[in-house]
Amino acid sequence: MLSEKLQKAINEQINAEMWSAYLYLSMSMNAEHLGHKGVANWFYIQYQEELAHARIFMNYLSSRDCRVLLDPIAAVPQQWASVLDMFVMTLEHERKVTSLINELAAIAQDDRDFASTNRLVWFINEQVEEEESAREMIDALKAVEGNKYGMYMLDKELLSRTYVEPSPLSGAE
């Protein structure tokens, strides 16, 4: 059984993942409105990934005979001044999520809960990828800043990004 403190923290993380999904869906719809279909696709896939992350946490709590508690999701921003601003916010947000995941890992470690620690390793590794992906997008956008053709080509490239179900949900682990 998980400690009360870890159960509460994981339930809070589920809410944070759902908020993240909602944020990325908002970014996707904003990019779509601005005519950046590739950027919209990139953020829509982020939305799907965040929903999957929430589901992984929910599945984990259920597997440990703990109750999943879903709280209301707070409002998210609705528009950004530029695509670059969306990705800068994405990187800031992913860094915050990394700190939340690290806090979960610290609680599990303090509890000597090795099963939870093991599950959280996947999320720790995922956050490294999430931050790197956001930084790469910021670099790409800065490289094409002011170049409409460059932005057009980057946007077209982002259309090819596809969703891949995370291994904890696909059974690949």
C-alpha positions as CSV (number, residue, x, y, z in Angstrom):
1,M,0.0,0.0,0.0
2,L,1.2,3.5,-0.8
3,S,1.6,6.0,2.0
4,E,-1.2,8.6,2.3
5,K,1.3,11.3,1.4
6,L,2.3,9.5,-1.8
7,Q,-1.3,8.8,-2.8
8,K,-2.2,12.4,-2.3
9,A,0.8,13.6,-4.3
10,I,0.1,11.2,-7.2
11,N,-3.5,12.3,-7.3
12,E,-2.3,15.9,-7.5
13,Q,0.1,14.8,-10.3
14,I,-2.9,13.3,-12.2
15,N,-4.6,16.7,-12.0
16,A,-1.3,18.4,-13.1
17,E,-1.1,16.0,-16.1
18,M,-4.7,16.8,-17.0
19,W,-4.0,20.5,-16.8
20,S,-0.9,20.0,-19.0
21,A,-3.1,18.2,-21.5
22,Y,-5.6,21.1,-21.5
23,L,-2.8,23.6,-21.9
24,Y,-1.4,21.8,-24.9
25,L,-4.9,21.4,-26.4
26,S,-5.3,25.2,-26.0
27,M,-1.9,25.8,-27.7
28,S,-2.9,23.4,-30.5
29,M,-6.2,25.3,-31.1
30,N,-4.4,28.7,-31.0
31,A,-1.8,27.5,-33.5
32,E,-4.6,26.1,-35.7
33,H,-6.3,29.5,-35.6
34,L,-3.1,31.2,-36.6
35,G,-2.7,28.8,-39.6
36,H,0.2,26.8,-38.3
37,K,-1.2,23.3,-38.8
38,G,2.1,21.6,-38.1
39,V,2.6,23.4,-34.8
40,A,-1.0,22.6,-34.0
41,N,-0.2,18.9,-34.7
42,W,2.9,19.1,-32.4
43,F,0.8,20.4,-29.6
44,Y,-2.1,18.0,-30.2
45,I,0.4,15.1,-29.8
46,Q,1.6,16.7,-26.6
47,Y,-2.0,16.8,-25.4
48,Q,-2.4,13.1,-26.2
49,E,0.9,12.3,-24.3
50,E,-0.2,14.2,-21.2
51,L,-3.5,12.3,-21.2
52,A,-1.5,9.1,-21.4
53,H,0.7,10.2,-18.5
54,A,-2.4,10.9,-16.4
55,R,-3.7,7.4,-17.3
56,I,-0.4,5.8,-16.3
57,F,-0.7,7.4,-12.9
58,M,-4.3,6.4,-12.6
59,N,-3.5,2.8,-13.6
60,Y,-0.7,2.7,-11.1
61,L,-2.9,3.9,-8.2
62,S,-5.6,1.4,-9.1
63,S,-3.0,-1.4,-9.3
64,R,-1.9,-0.5,-5.8
65,D,-5.5,-0.6,-4.5
66,C,-5.6,3.2,-4.0
67,R,-8.4,5.5,-5.0
68,V,-8.1,7.9,-7.9
69,L,-9.5,11.3,-7.1
70,L,-10.2,13.7,-10.0
71,D,-10.2,17.4,-9.1
72,P,-11.4,20.3,-11.3
73,I,-8.9,21.5,-13.9
74,A,-8.0,25.1,-13.6
75,A,-8.3,27.4,-16.6
76,V,-5.3,27.6,-19.0
77,P,-4.1,30.5,-21.2
78,Q,-6.0,30.8,-24.5
79,Q,-3.6,32.7,-26.8
80,W,0.0,33.6,-27.2
81,A,1.8,36.4,-29.0
82,S,3.8,34.0,-31.2
83,V,4.6,30.4,-31.8
84,L,7.9,31.0,-30.1
85,D,6.1,32.2,-27.0
86,M,4.1,28.9,-26.9
87,F,7.3,26.9,-26.9
88,V,9.0,29.1,-24.3
89,M,6.0,28.5,-22.1
90,T,6.2,24.8,-22.9
91,L,9.8,24.6,-21.7
92,E,9.0,26.5,-18.5
93,H,6.0,24.3,-17.9
94,E,7.9,21.1,-18.5
95,R,10.6,22.2,-16.1
96,K,7.9,22.6,-13.5
97,V,6.5,19.2,-14.2
98,T,10.0,17.8,-13.8
99,S,10.2,19.3,-10.3
100,L,6.8,17.7,-9.5
101,I,8.0,14.3,-10.7
102,N,11.2,14.7,-8.7
103,E,9.1,15.5,-5.6
104,L,7.1,12.3,-6.2
105,A,10.3,10.3,-6.4
106,A,11.6,11.9,-3.2
107,I,8.5,10.9,-1.4
108,A,8.7,7.4,-2.7
109,Q,12.3,7.2,-1.7
110,D,11.6,8.5,1.8
111,D,8.8,5.9,2.1
112,R,11.3,3.2,0.9
113,D,8.6,2.4,-1.7
114,F,10.7,0.7,-4.3
115,A,7.8,-0.2,-6.6
116,S,6.7,3.4,-6.8
117,T,10.3,4.5,-7.2
118,N,10.7,2.1,-10.1
119,R,7.5,3.4,-11.8
120,L,8.7,7.0,-11.4
121,V,12.0,6.3,-13.2
122,W,10.0,6.1,-16.5
123,F,8.5,9.6,-15.8
124,I,11.9,11.0,-14.8
125,N,13.4,9.8,-18.2
126,E,10.3,11.1,-20.0
127,Q,10.8,14.5,-18.5
128,V,14.4,14.7,-19.9
129,E,12.9,14.0,-23.3
130,E,10.1,16.6,-22.9
131,E,12.5,19.4,-21.9
132,E,14.9,18.5,-24.7
133,S,12.0,18.5,-27.3
134,A,10.9,21.9,-26.2
135,R,14.4,23.3,-26.3
136,E,14.9,21.9,-29.8
137,M,11.7,23.6,-31.0
138,I,12.8,26.9,-29.5
139,D,16.1,26.6,-31.3
140,A,14.4,25.7,-34.6
141,L,12.0,28.7,-34.3
142,K,14.8,31.1,-33.5
143,A,16.7,29.8,-36.5
144,V,13.8,30.7,-38.8
145,E,12.7,33.8,-37.0
146,G,11.7,36.5,-39.6
147,N,11.9,33.9,-42.4
148,K,8.4,33.1,-43.6
149,Y,9.6,30.4,-46.0
150,G,11.6,28.8,-43.1
151,M,8.6,28.9,-40.8
152,Y,6.5,27.4,-43.6
153,M,9.0,24.5,-44.0
154,L,9.2,23.9,-40.2
155,D,5.5,23.9,-40.0
156,K,5.2,21.3,-42.8
157,E,7.8,19.2,-41.1
158,L,5.8,19.2,-37.8
159,L,2.8,17.8,-39.6
160,S,4.7,14.5,-39.8
161,R,4.9,14.0,-36.0
162,T,2.8,11.1,-34.9
163,Y,1.6,10.0,-31.5
164,V,3.2,6.9,-30.0
165,E,1.5,5.3,-27.0
166,P,3.9,5.3,-24.0
167,S,5.3,1.9,-23.1
168,P,3.6,1.7,-19.7
169,L,0.2,1.7,-21.6
170,S,1.2,-0.4,-24.6
171,G,2.6,-3.3,-22.6
172,A,6.1,-2.8,-24.1
173,E,7.8,-2.5,-20.7
